[in-house]
Amino acid sequence: MLLSLEAFKQQKFDQLAARIMANPEAYLDFDSVADFYQATWLDEFPQGTTWSATGLDDGAEQFYAMIEYKDHYLYISCLHSVTVKLGRRHHYNKNN
C-alpha cells in the first residue's frame, strides 16, 4: 500500500477543521488578532498551512480568519454568532 504524504497532510487539515467546526467555542475565544496568531492549536495544522485574520483590534467585535492548506480552506467569521465553514477551491481549466 502506498501512502501519500500530501493526502495524509490534507486529511490532518480536514480533521482539525472538523474539530473546530464541531466545537468552535473551544478554539475561537480571542480578544485581539494577536491572540489568534498565538493560538497553540494553529501549530497542529500540517506544515504548509497558512492563516490570516482581521478584526477585533481598535474595539471591533468582529473577527474573520482564513486558514488554508493547498485548495482546502477553513473560513471563520465571528459577528453576532460564530460561522465556521470548511471548503475547497475549484480549479477551472481555462482552455475549455
Biopython code that builds the backbone (N, CA, C, O; Angstrom):
import numpy as np
from Bio.PDB.StructureBuilder import StructureBuilder

atoms = [
    (1, "MET", "N", (0.841, -1.165, 0.000)),
    (1, "MET", "CA", (0.000, 0.000, 0.000)),
    (1, "MET", "C", (0.896, 1.241, 0.000)),
    (1, "MET", "O", (1.794, 1.364, 0.832)),
    (2, "LEU", "N", (0.652, 2.135, -0.915)),
    (2, "LEU", "CA", (1.386, 3.382, -0.988)),
    (2, "LEU", "C", (0.642, 4.462, -0.214)),
    (2, "LEU", "O", (-0.568, 4.627, -0.368)),
    (3, "LEU", "N", (1.356, 5.174, 0.596)),
    (3, "LEU", "CA", (0.773, 6.278, 1.332)),
    (3, "LEU", "C", (1.268, 7.582, 0.743)),
    (3, "LEU", "O", (2.455, 7.734, 0.452)),
    (4, "SER", "N", (0.377, 8.498, 0.573)),
    (4, "SER", "CA", (0.735, 9.796, 0.046)),
    (4, "SER", "C", (0.881, 10.774, 1.207)),
    (4, "SER", "O", (-0.050, 10.953, 1.993)),
    (5, "LEU", "N", (2.041, 11.402, 1.314)),
    (5, "LEU", "CA", (2.266, 12.386, 2.360)),
    (5, "LEU", "C", (1.303, 13.556, 2.200)),
    (5, "LEU", "O", (0.769, 14.061, 3.188)),
    (6, "GLU", "N", (1.080, 13.985, 0.972)),
    (6, "GLU", "CA", (0.159, 15.101, 0.737)),
    (6, "GLU", "C", (-1.264, 14.726, 1.133)),
    (6, "GLU", "O", (-1.976, 15.548, 1.710)),
    (7, "ALA", "N", (-1.692, 13.504, 0.835)),
    (7, "ALA", "CA", (-3.031, 13.062, 1.231)),
    (7, "ALA", "C", (-3.144, 12.992, 2.749)),
    (7, "ALA", "O", (-4.181, 13.337, 3.316)),
    (8, "PHE", "N", (-2.079, 12.547, 3.403)),
    (8, "PHE", "CA", (-2.070, 12.489, 4.864)),
    (8, "PHE", "C", (-2.190, 13.895, 5.454)),
    (8, "PHE", "O", (-2.961, 14.113, 6.388)),
    (9, "LYS", "N", (-1.429, 14.847, 4.911)),
    (9, "LYS", "CA", (-1.482, 16.222, 5.396)),
    (9, "LYS", "C", (-2.864, 16.826, 5.169)),
    (9, "LYS", "O", (-3.385, 17.539, 6.027)),
    (10, "GLN", "N", (-3.453, 16.539, 4.011)),
    (10, "GLN", "CA", (-4.794, 17.062, 3.716)),
    (10, "GLN", "C", (-5.804, 16.495, 4.702)),
    (10, "GLN", "O", (-6.682, 17.210, 5.186)),
    (11, "GLN", "N", (-5.676, 15.203, 4.997)),
    (11, "GLN", "CA", (-6.571, 14.562, 5.957)),
    (11, "GLN", "C", (-6.400, 15.187, 7.346)),
    (11, "GLN", "O", (-7.384, 15.412, 8.050)),
    (12, "LYS", "N", (-5.170, 15.462, 7.733)),
    (12, "LYS", "CA", (-4.892, 16.090, 9.029)),
    (12, "LYS", "C", (-5.547, 17.472, 9.093)),
    (12, "LYS", "O", (-6.156, 17.820, 10.105)),
    (13, "PHE", "N", (-5.428, 18.255, 8.030)),
    (13, "PHE", "CA", (-6.066, 19.569, 7.966)),
    (13, "PHE", "C", (-7.570, 19.426, 8.129)),
    (13, "PHE", "O", (-8.180, 20.116, 8.945)),
    (14, "ASP", "N", (-8.169, 18.529, 7.351)),
    (14, "ASP", "CA", (-9.622, 18.352, 7.380)),
    (14, "ASP", "C", (-10.105, 17.871, 8.747)),
    (14, "ASP", "O", (-11.173, 18.281, 9.202)),
    (15, "GLN", "N", (-9.340, 17.014, 9.401)),
    (15, "GLN", "CA", (-9.732, 16.513, 10.717)),
    (15, "GLN", "C", (-9.706, 17.622, 11.766)),
    (15, "GLN", "O", (-10.625, 17.727, 12.579)),
    (16, "LEU", "N", (-8.668, 18.442, 11.755)),
    (16, "LEU", "CA", (-8.605, 19.541, 12.711)),
    (16, "LEU", "C", (-9.703, 20.561, 12.409)),
    (16, "LEU", "O", (-10.320, 21.094, 13.331)),
    (17, "ALA", "N", (-9.948, 20.833, 11.149)),
    (17, "ALA", "CA", (-11.027, 21.743, 10.773)),
    (17, "ALA", "C", (-12.368, 21.214, 11.276)),
    (17, "ALA", "O", (-13.194, 21.988, 11.761)),
    (18, "ALA", "N", (-12.591, 19.916, 11.166)),
    (18, "ALA", "CA", (-13.838, 19.316, 11.643)),
    (18, "ALA", "C", (-13.967, 19.468, 13.159)),
    (18, "ALA", "O", (-15.063, 19.720, 13.660)),
    (19, "ARG", "N", (-12.869, 19.318, 13.889)),
    (19, "ARG", "CA", (-12.904, 19.506, 15.353)),
    (19, "ARG", "C", (-13.267, 20.944, 15.699)),
    (19, "ARG", "O", (-14.045, 21.185, 16.621)),
    (20, "ILE", "N", (-12.711, 21.892, 14.970)),
    (20, "ILE", "CA", (-13.016, 23.303, 15.207)),
    (20, "ILE", "C", (-14.479, 23.581, 14.895)),
    (20, "ILE", "O", (-15.148, 24.295, 15.642)),
    (21, "MET", "N", (-14.977, 23.028, 13.807)),
    (21, "MET", "CA", (-16.373, 23.231, 13.433)),
    (21, "MET", "C", (-17.320, 22.618, 14.462)),
    (21, "MET", "O", (-18.386, 23.174, 14.727)),
    (22, "ALA", "N", (-16.950, 21.493, 15.037)),
    (22, "ALA", "CA", (-17.797, 20.807, 16.000)),
    (22, "ALA", "C", (-17.838, 21.513, 17.353)),
    (22, "ALA", "O", (-18.823, 21.403, 18.084)),
    (23, "ASN", "N", (-16.768, 22.238, 17.688)),
    (23, "ASN", "CA", (-16.674, 22.870, 18.998)),
    (23, "ASN", "C", (-15.941, 24.214, 18.894)),
    (23, "ASN", "O", (-14.868, 24.373, 19.476)),
    (24, "PRO", "N", (-16.501, 25.176, 18.163)),
    (24, "PRO", "CA", (-15.785, 26.435, 17.931)),
    (24, "PRO", "C", (-15.470, 27.202, 19.212)),
    (24, "PRO", "O", (-14.470, 27.917, 19.267)),
    (25, "GLU", "N", (-16.304, 27.066, 20.242)),
    (25, "GLU", "CA", (-16.068, 27.796, 21.488)),
    (25, "GLU", "C", (-14.727, 27.420, 22.115)),
    (25, "GLU", "O", (-14.099, 28.245, 22.778)),
    (26, "ALA", "N", (-14.293, 26.200, 21.911)),
    (26, "ALA", "CA", (-13.023, 25.740, 22.489)),
    (26, "ALA", "C", (-11.811, 26.312, 21.753)),
    (26, "ALA", "O", (-10.702, 26.291, 22.287)),
    (27, "TYR", "N", (-12.006, 26.812, 20.557)),
    (27, "TYR", "CA", (-10.896, 27.283, 19.734)),
    (27, "TYR", "C", (-10.922, 28.787, 19.461)),
    (27, "TYR", "O", (-9.873, 29.388, 19.231)),
    (28, "LEU", "N", (-12.086, 29.393, 19.483)),
    (28, "LEU", "CA", (-12.237, 30.740, 18.944)),
    (28, "LEU", "C", (-12.581, 31.784, 19.999)),
    (28, "LEU", "O", (-13.548, 32.528, 19.838)),
    (29, "ASP", "N", (-11.825, 31.845, 21.043)),
    (29, "ASP", "CA", (-12.033, 32.827, 22.092)),
    (29, "ASP", "C", (-10.842, 33.787, 22.102)),
    (29, "ASP", "O", (-9.830, 33.529, 22.755)),
    (30, "PHE", "N", (-10.977, 34.904, 21.368)),
    (30, "PHE", "CA", (-9.874, 35.843, 21.201)),
    (30, "PHE", "C", (-10.297, 37.239, 21.599)),
    (30, "PHE", "O", (-11.451, 37.628, 21.416)),
    (31, "ASP", "N", (-9.354, 37.993, 22.147)),
    (31, "ASP", "CA", (-9.586, 39.400, 22.445)),
    (31, "ASP", "C", (-8.914, 40.296, 21.413)),
    (31, "ASP", "O", (-9.218, 41.485, 21.322)),
    (32, "SER", "N", (-8.003, 39.724, 20.641)),
    (32, "SER", "CA", (-7.305, 40.501, 19.615)),
    (32, "SER", "C", (-6.827, 39.567, 18.513)),
    (32, "SER", "O", (-6.790, 38.349, 18.685)),
    (33, "VAL", "N", (-6.468, 40.148, 17.397)),
    (33, "VAL", "CA", (-5.914, 39.358, 16.299)),
    (33, "VAL", "C", (-4.612, 38.697, 16.748)),
    (33, "VAL", "O", (-4.312, 37.573, 16.344)),
    (34, "ALA", "N", (-3.847, 39.390, 17.577)),
    (34, "ALA", "CA", (-2.593, 38.815, 18.089)),
    (34, "ALA", "C", (-2.862, 37.525, 18.852)),
    (34, "ALA", "O", (-2.062, 36.591, 18.787)),
    (35, "ASP", "N", (-3.988, 37.461, 19.581)),
    (35, "ASP", "CA", (-4.349, 36.222, 20.291)),
    (35, "ASP", "C", (-4.546, 35.070, 19.309)),
    (35, "ASP", "O", (-4.142, 33.938, 19.573)),
    (36, "PHE", "N", (-5.170, 35.373, 18.176)),
    (36, "PHE", "CA", (-5.369, 34.342, 17.157)),
    (36, "PHE", "C", (-4.021, 33.799, 16.690)),
    (36, "PHE", "O", (-3.821, 32.586, 16.638)),
    (37, "TYR", "N", (-3.106, 34.690, 16.354)),
    (37, "TYR", "CA", (-1.806, 34.264, 15.832)),
    (37, "TYR", "C", (-0.973, 33.506, 16.867)),
    (37, "TYR", "O", (-0.040, 32.788, 16.505)),
    (38, "GLN", "N", (-1.300, 33.660, 18.141)),
    (38, "GLN", "CA", (-0.583, 32.966, 19.201)),
    (38, "GLN", "C", (-1.284, 31.684, 19.646)),
    (38, "GLN", "O", (-0.797, 30.999, 20.546)),
    (39, "ALA", "N", (-2.415, 31.351, 19.032)),
    (39, "ALA", "CA", (-3.156, 30.144, 19.408)),
    (39, "ALA", "C", (-2.307, 28.903, 19.137)),
    (39, "ALA", "O", (-1.824, 28.711, 18.021)),
    (40, "THR", "N", (-2.126, 28.068, 20.150)),
    (40, "THR", "CA", (-1.274, 26.884, 20.009)),
    (40, "THR", "C", (-1.855, 25.861, 19.054)),
    (40, "THR", "O", (-1.105, 25.104, 18.437)),
    (41, "TRP", "N", (-3.186, 25.819, 18.914)),
    (41, "TRP", "CA", (-3.789, 24.829, 18.028)),
    (41, "TRP", "C", (-3.467, 25.090, 16.561)),
    (41, "TRP", "O", (-3.599, 24.180, 15.742)),
    (42, "LEU", "N", (-3.052, 26.297, 16.205)),
    (42, "LEU", "CA", (-2.642, 26.544, 14.818)),
    (42, "LEU", "C", (-1.455, 25.664, 14.433)),
    (42, "LEU", "O", (-1.315, 25.272, 13.275)),
    (43, "ASP", "N", (-0.603, 25.357, 15.412)),
    (43, "ASP", "CA", (0.564, 24.513, 15.142)),
    (43, "ASP", "C", (0.193, 23.055, 14.877)),
    (43, "ASP", "O", (1.036, 22.280, 14.425)),
    (44, "GLU", "N", (-1.046, 22.673, 15.148)),
    (44, "GLU", "CA", (-1.495, 21.309, 14.879)),
    (44, "GLU", "C", (-1.795, 21.089, 13.408)),
    (44, "GLU", "O", (-1.845, 19.948, 12.950)),
    (45, "PHE", "N", (-1.998, 22.176, 12.654)),
    (45, "PHE", "CA", (-2.240, 22.038, 11.222)),
    (45, "PHE", "C", (-0.956, 21.563, 10.555)),
    (45, "PHE", "O", (0.133, 21.810, 11.072)),
    (46, "PRO", "N", (-1.068, 20.886, 9.415)),
    (46, "PRO", "CA", (0.138, 20.380, 8.746)),
    (46, "PRO", "C", (1.038, 21.509, 8.254)),
    (46, "PRO", "O", (0.582, 22.617, 7.974)),
    (47, "GLN", "N", (2.323, 21.197, 8.158)),
    (47, "GLN", "CA", (3.279, 22.156, 7.623)),
    (47, "GLN", "C", (2.842, 22.564, 6.223)),
    (47, "GLN", "O", (2.454, 21.722, 5.413)),
    (48, "GLY", "N", (2.908, 23.840, 5.950)),
    (48, "GLY", "CA", (2.446, 24.362, 4.662)),
    (48, "GLY", "C", (1.099, 25.056, 4.771)),
    (48, "GLY", "O", (0.645, 25.677, 3.809)),
    (49, "THR", "N", (0.453, 24.960, 5.924)),
    (49, "THR", "CA", (-0.811, 25.647, 6.150)),
    (49, "THR", "C", (-0.530, 27.126, 6.380)),
    (49, "THR", "O", (0.426, 27.488, 7.065)),
    (50, "THR", "N", (-1.371, 27.974, 5.802)),
    (50, "THR", "CA", (-1.252, 29.416, 6.022)),
    (50, "THR", "C", (-2.527, 29.923, 6.671)),
    (50, "THR", "O", (-3.593, 29.323, 6.532)),
    (51, "TRP", "N", (-2.402, 31.044, 7.388)),
    (51, "TRP", "CA", (-3.584, 31.628, 8.001)),
    (51, "TRP", "C", (-3.454, 33.134, 8.037)),
    (51, "TRP", "O", (-2.355, 33.689, 8.032)),
    (52, "SER", "N", (-4.600, 33.773, 8.074)),
    (52, "SER", "CA", (-4.652, 35.218, 8.212)),
    (52, "SER", "C", (-5.914, 35.564, 8.983)),
    (52, "SER", "O", (-6.889, 34.812, 8.975)),
    (53, "ALA", "N", (-5.884, 36.708, 9.648)),
    (53, "ALA", "CA", (-7.026, 37.132, 10.450)),
    (53, "ALA", "C", (-7.134, 38.644, 10.425)),
    (53, "ALA", "O", (-6.151, 39.350, 10.202)),
    (54, "THR", "N", (-8.337, 39.124, 10.657)),
    (54, "THR", "CA", (-8.595, 40.551, 10.743)),
    (54, "THR", "C", (-9.744, 40.788, 11.714)),
    (54, "THR", "O", (-10.544, 39.890, 11.973)),
    (55, "GLY", "N", (-9.817, 41.989, 12.240)),
    (55, "GLY", "CA", (-10.884, 42.357, 13.162)),
    (55, "GLY", "C", (-10.388, 42.424, 14.587)),
    (55, "GLY", "O", (-9.193, 42.291, 14.847)),
    (56, "LEU", "N", (-11.303, 42.629, 15.500)),
    (56, "LEU", "CA", (-11.088, 42.677, 16.947)),
    (56, "LEU", "C", (-10.274, 43.860, 17.435)),
    (56, "LEU", "O", (-10.557, 44.377, 18.516)),
    (57, "ASP", "N", (-9.296, 44.305, 16.704)),
    (57, "ASP", "CA", (-8.475, 45.418, 17.179)),
    (57, "ASP", "C", (-9.263, 46.726, 17.132)),
    (57, "ASP", "O", (-10.260, 46.838, 16.418)),
    (58, "ASP", "N", (-8.813, 47.690, 17.885)),
    (58, "ASP", "CA", (-9.432, 49.016, 17.938)),
    (58, "ASP", "C", (-10.903, 48.961, 18.350)),
    (58, "ASP", "O", (-11.718, 49.745, 17.865)),
    (59, "GLY", "N", (-11.236, 48.036, 19.242)),
    (59, "GLY", "CA", (-12.585, 47.964, 19.781)),
    (59, "GLY", "C", (-13.591, 47.214, 18.921)),
    (59, "GLY", "O", (-14.756, 47.106, 19.302)),
    (60, "ALA", "N", (-13.176, 46.699, 17.781)),
    (60, "ALA", "CA", (-14.100, 45.952, 16.925)),
    (60, "ALA", "C", (-14.490, 44.641, 17.593)),
    (60, "ALA", "O", (-13.688, 44.037, 18.305)),
    (61, "GLU", "N", (-15.706, 44.211, 17.364)),
    (61, "GLU", "CA", (-16.179, 42.947, 17.930)),
    (61, "GLU", "C", (-16.202, 41.833, 16.893)),
    (61, "GLU", "O", (-16.394, 40.668, 17.241)),
    (62, "GLN", "N", (-16.010, 42.175, 15.632)),
    (62, "GLN", "CA", (-15.998, 41.160, 14.582)),
    (62, "GLN", "C", (-14.613, 40.565, 14.426)),
    (62, "GLN", "O", (-13.595, 41.194, 14.718)),
    (63, "PHE", "N", (-14.616, 39.330, 13.955)),
    (63, "PHE", "CA", (-13.356, 38.623, 13.741)),
    (63, "PHE", "C", (-13.527, 37.733, 12.518)),
    (63, "PHE", "O", (-14.528, 37.028, 12.392)),
    (64, "TYR", "N", (-12.564, 37.765, 11.633)),
    (64, "TYR", "CA", (-12.562, 36.914, 10.446)),
    (64, "TYR", "C", (-11.203, 36.239, 10.338)),
    (64, "TYR", "O", (-10.172, 36.856, 10.602)),
    (65, "ALA", "N", (-11.207, 34.988, 9.955)),
    (65, "ALA", "CA", (-9.943, 34.278, 9.754)),
    (65, "ALA", "C", (-10.090, 33.314, 8.585)),
    (65, "ALA", "O", (-11.167, 32.773, 8.333)),
    (66, "MET", "N", (-8.989, 33.113, 7.883)),
    (66, "MET", "CA", (-8.927, 32.140, 6.801)),
    (66, "MET", "C", (-7.703, 31.275, 7.055)),
    (66, "MET", "O", (-6.586, 31.777, 7.183)),
    (67, "ILE", "N", (-7.928, 29.973, 7.127)),
    (67, "ILE", "CA", (-6.849, 29.014, 7.314)),
    (67, "ILE", "C", (-6.862, 28.127, 6.076)),
    (67, "ILE", "O", (-7.897, 27.557, 5.730)),
    (68, "GLU", "N", (-5.708, 28.005, 5.403)),
    (68, "GLU", "CA", (-5.677, 27.310, 4.116)),
    (68, "GLU", "C", (-4.550, 26.290, 4.042)),
    (68, "GLU", "O", (-3.437, 26.521, 4.517)),
    (69, "TYR", "N", (-4.875, 25.156, 3.432)),
    (69, "TYR", "CA", (-3.864, 24.168, 3.078)),
    (69, "TYR", "C", (-4.194, 23.663, 1.679)),
    (69, "TYR", "O", (-5.256, 23.085, 1.448)),
    (70, "LYS", "N", (-3.283, 23.884, 0.764)),
    (70, "LYS", "CA", (-3.497, 23.548, -0.656)),
    (70, "LYS", "C", (-4.795, 24.206, -1.115)),
    (70, "LYS", "O", (-4.926, 25.426, -1.013)),
    (71, "ASP", "N", (-5.762, 23.427, -1.622)),
    (71, "ASP", "CA", (-7.007, 24.022, -2.103)),
    (71, "ASP", "C", (-8.148, 23.906, -1.095)),
    (71, "ASP", "O", (-9.292, 24.218, -1.425)),
    (72, "HIS", "N", (-7.857, 23.465, 0.129)),
    (72, "HIS", "CA", (-8.871, 23.408, 1.178)),
    (72, "HIS", "C", (-8.710, 24.625, 2.088)),
    (72, "HIS", "O", (-7.603, 25.115, 2.307)),
    (73, "TYR", "N", (-9.826, 25.093, 2.606)),
    (73, "TYR", "CA", (-9.755, 26.247, 3.499)),
    (73, "TYR", "C", (-10.792, 26.123, 4.609)),
    (73, "TYR", "O", (-11.803, 25.435, 4.470)),
    (74, "LEU", "N", (-10.514, 26.799, 5.696)),
    (74, "LEU", "CA", (-11.440, 26.920, 6.807)),
    (74, "LEU", "C", (-11.672, 28.411, 6.999)),
    (74, "LEU", "O", (-10.748, 29.154, 7.329)),
    (75, "TYR", "N", (-12.912, 28.844, 6.792)),
    (75, "TYR", "CA", (-13.278, 30.246, 6.933)),
    (75, "TYR", "C", (-14.004, 30.412, 8.260)),
    (75, "TYR", "O", (-14.942, 29.675, 8.562)),
    (76, "ILE", "N", (-13.564, 31.386, 9.049)),
    (76, "ILE", "CA", (-14.152, 31.635, 10.361)),
    (76, "ILE", "C", (-14.636, 33.074, 10.391)),
    (76, "ILE", "O", (-13.897, 33.999, 10.054)),
    (77, "SER", "N", (-15.877, 33.251, 10.797)),
    (77, "SER", "CA", (-16.468, 34.572, 10.927)),
    (77, "SER", "C", (-17.155, 34.650, 12.285)),
    (77, "SER", "O", (-18.023, 33.835, 12.598)),
    (78, "CYS", "N", (-16.766, 35.621, 13.076)),
    (78, "CYS", "CA", (-17.390, 35.832, 14.380)),
    (78, "CYS", "C", (-18.014, 37.216, 14.380)),
    (78, "CYS", "O", (-17.325, 38.219, 14.568)),
    (79, "LEU", "N", (-19.306, 37.264, 14.171)),
    (79, "LEU", "CA", (-20.039, 38.526, 14.227)),
    (79, "LEU", "C", (-20.925, 38.452, 15.466)),
    (79, "LEU", "O", (-20.429, 38.450, 16.593)),
    (80, "HIS", "N", (-22.222, 38.391, 15.255)),
    (80, "HIS", "CA", (-23.140, 38.188, 16.382)),
    (80, "HIS", "C", (-23.160, 36.719, 16.776)),
    (80, "HIS", "O", (-23.484, 36.371, 17.911)),
    (81, "SER", "N", (-22.814, 35.876, 15.839)),
    (81, "SER", "CA", (-22.668, 34.442, 16.087)),
    (81, "SER", "C", (-21.434, 33.961, 15.335)),
    (81, "SER", "O", (-20.869, 34.683, 14.513)),
    (82, "VAL", "N", (-21.033, 32.751, 15.624)),
    (82, "VAL", "CA", (-19.824, 32.192, 15.010)),
    (82, "VAL", "C", (-20.227, 31.345, 13.807)),
    (82, "VAL", "O", (-21.125, 30.508, 13.900)),
    (83, "THR", "N", (-19.566, 31.566, 12.695)),
    (83, "THR", "CA", (-19.752, 30.753, 11.489)),
    (83, "THR", "C", (-18.398, 30.165, 11.121)),
    (83, "THR", "O", (-17.408, 30.888, 11.005)),
    (84, "VAL", "N", (-18.362, 28.851, 10.939)),
    (84, "VAL", "CA", (-17.135, 28.173, 10.546)),
    (84, "VAL", "C", (-17.473, 27.282, 9.354)),
    (84, "VAL", "O", (-18.354, 26.428, 9.445)),
    (85, "LYS", "N", (-16.778, 27.479, 8.246)),
    (85, "LYS", "CA", (-17.054, 26.717, 7.021)),
    (85, "LYS", "C", (-15.774, 26.091, 6.496)),
    (85, "LYS", "O", (-14.740, 26.751, 6.396)),
    (86, "LEU", "N", (-15.856, 24.822, 6.166)),
    (86, "LEU", "CA", (-14.758, 24.120, 5.506)),
    (86, "LEU", "C", (-15.103, 24.058, 4.035)),
    (86, "LEU", "O", (-16.216, 23.680, 3.670)),
    (87, "GLY", "N", (-14.164, 24.423, 3.193)),
    (87, "GLY", "CA", (-14.440, 24.435, 1.774)),
    (87, "GLY", "C", (-13.236, 24.020, 0.959)),
    (87, "GLY", "O", (-12.143, 23.785, 1.474)),
    (88, "ARG", "N", (-13.482, 23.942, -0.326)),
    (88, "ARG", "CA", (-12.433, 23.571, -1.272)),
    (88, "ARG", "C", (-12.556, 24.470, -2.491)),
    (88, "ARG", "O", (-13.640, 24.649, -3.046)),
    (89, "ARG", "N", (-11.442, 25.022, -2.888)),
    (89, "ARG", "CA", (-11.434, 25.859, -4.084)),
    (89, "ARG", "C", (-11.566, 24.970, -5.313)),
    (89, "ARG", "O", (-11.009, 23.875, -5.379)),
    (90, "HIS", "N", (-12.299, 25.460, -6.257)),
    (90, "HIS", "CA", (-12.457, 24.727, -7.515)),
    (90, "HIS", "C", (-11.536, 25.338, -8.551)),
    (90, "HIS", "O", (-11.472, 26.558, -8.709)),
    (91, "HIS", "N", (-10.845, 24.496, -9.235)),
    (91, "HIS", "CA", (-9.938, 24.957, -10.279)),
    (91, "HIS", "C", (-10.609, 24.716, -11.636)),
    (91, "HIS", "O", (-11.082, 23.618, -11.930)),
    (92, "TYR", "N", (-10.633, 25.739, -12.422)),
    (92, "TYR", "CA", (-11.264, 25.649, -13.737)),
    (92, "TYR", "C", (-10.188, 25.661, -14.813)),
    (92, "TYR", "O", (-9.230, 26.432, -14.748)),
    (93, "ASN", "N", (-10.360, 24.806, -15.787)),
    (93, "ASN", "CA", (-9.443, 24.750, -16.913)),
    (93, "ASN", "C", (-9.815, 25.847, -17.890)),
    (93, "ASN", "O", (-10.880, 25.795, -18.506)),
    (94, "LYS", "N", (-8.960, 26.828, -18.037)),
    (94, "LYS", "CA", (-9.243, 27.968, -18.906)),
    (94, "LYS", "C", (-9.195, 27.600, -20.376)),
    (94, "LYS", "O", (-9.645, 28.376, -21.218)),
    (95, "ASN", "N", (-8.660, 26.433, -20.704)),
    (95, "ASN", "CA", (-8.523, 26.042, -22.095)),
    (95, "ASN", "C", (-9.797, 25.426, -22.649)),
    (95, "ASN", "O", (-9.898, 25.214, -23.857)),
    (96, "ASN", "N", (-10.763, 25.136, -21.803)),
    (96, "ASN", "CA", (-12.013, 24.526, -22.286)),
    (96, "ASN", "C", (-13.042, 25.564, -22.600)),
    (96, "ASN", "O", (-14.151, 25.228, -23.017)),
]
sb = StructureBuilder()
sb.init_structure("model")
sb.init_model(0)
sb.init_chain("A")
sb.init_seg("    ")
for serial, (resi, resn, name, xyz) in enumerate(atoms, 1):
    if name == "N":
        sb.init_residue(resn, " ", resi, " ")
    sb.init_atom(name, np.array(xyz, "f"), 0.0, 1.0, " ", f" {name:<3s}", serial, name[0])
structure = sb.get_structure()
